[in-house]
C-alpha cells in the first residue's frame, strides 16, 4: 500500500446494475459510504460526465464533520465510474481521484476500487480501513433480495 493511494477488491452477490445504483443514488450512497460512527448528507449529486456532487460526513459521537465535493470524469452505467474528491478543509489539500470498476461474474459483480491522491496528512491505512467498513455496508445494502409483497 503506497502513501497516497488505496486499492480494494470484492466479489459481491448482486448484479452490476444494482451495485452501480448504490454508487449513483443519493439515498443509497448516504447509507453505506460513511464509515461506522459517521452520518452522511448528500447535498447534490448529478451523475454524468462533468456533473458534480457535494456531501458531508458528521461524526455521530462529537457532532463534528467535514464536507467535500467532486466532479464525475467518466460514467459508464453498471461498468465504470471515475470521479474527483476535494475536501473543503484547507488542511486537507489536493484532489483525490476514485475509480470504480464493475464486472459481471457468475455469482454477481467483481468490484475494484482505486483511490489516488489521498492528502498526505491522512494515513493510507486509515483510508483503507474506512473503505473496508464502507464496502461491508455496501454489501449489506445490495446483496439482500427483498420482495415488495
N, C-alpha and C positions, 0 to 999 in steps of 0.2 A: 504494500500500500504506500504510494508516494505521498509527499506532504500536501499536495494541493488537489488531489482527486480521489474519488472512491468509485468502486465498481461492484455491482451486486448482480446476482443471477438467481432466479427462482423458476420453478415449473409450477403452474397454478392450474387447478382443476376447474377452469372456466374458459369460455370462448374468448378469442382476442377482441371481439366486439364488446363484450361485457367488461373486460379489463380496461379497454380504451375508454369506455364511458366513465369508469371510475377516475380516470385522469382528466376528463374533459367536462364533467358536470359539476357545478359549484357545490351543491349539497353533498355529493359523493366525496369529492376531494377533501372537503372540510371535515368529513367524518373519519378519514384514515390518514391523511398526510401528517398532521402534527404528532410528534412522539407522545408517549404516555405522559399524562400530567399537564398537557397543553390543550387549549381550545383554539380553533381556527375560525376566523371570519373571512369569507371571500367577498371583497368589496366590489370587484368587477372581474369578468372573465369573458374574453372574446377569442375563442379558439379558431384561428385562421392565420395564415402566413401574414405577418405584420400586425396581427391582433395583439392585445396586451392583457395582463392580469394584474390585480393588486390583492394582497392578502395580509392578514396579521395573525400572529400567534400570541396567545396570552398564557402565562404561567398560572395555572389554577390555584396554586398554593400562595403565591405572592401577589398576584394581580398584575405583575409587570409583563410587558410584552415588547415585541418588535414587529415592524412591518417591512414588507418587501414587495417588489413587483418585477415584471419582466415582459419580454416580447416573445411570441412564437415565431421561430425561424423556419421550421419545416413541420408540416402536418400531413400525414398520410393515414387516414382513418383505419383503425384496427391493425396498423403496421408499425408506425414510427411517429414520434414526437420529438422535437428539439426546441428548447426554449432557454432564454436567459433568466437569471435571477440577480437582482441587485437590492441589497439591504438599504433602508432609509438611513440607518445609523452610520455617520461618517467614520466611526471606529471600526466598521466592517467594510472596508473599501473593496472595489473591484467588481467585476461582473462574472458570475458563475454561469456555466453552460451545462444543461442537463439534457442527455439523450436517452430516449426510451425506445427499446426495440420490442416488438410483439411478434412472435412466430407461432403459427398454429402447429400443434403437435397432436399425436394420437390421443393424449389424455387431457388436452386443453391448450394452454399457452405457455410458451417459453418466454420469460420476461428478462430483459437485460437492462440495467440502469448504469449510466456513466455520468458522474457529476464532476466537472472540471472547474478549476479556477476558484476553489474554496479559499476565502480570505485566510491569510497566514495565521491570524490570531485564533482561528477555530481549529483545534486539533483534528486531523483527518479521522482519527479513531473515534472521536465523539460524533462526528458527522456519520460515520459508518454505523455506529450503534443506533443513532437516530433513524437512519434509513431502515435498519433491520426491524425496529419497532414499527415503523410506518408500513413496511411491507407485510408484517404479520397482521396488522389491522386491515390492510388491503385484501389479503387472502380471506379473512373472516367476513369481509363485505361481499366479495364476488363469488366465493365458492358455494354458498348455500343456494339451493334451488327451491324457492318457497312459492307455492301456488297462491293465487289470489283468493281462491274459494276454499 
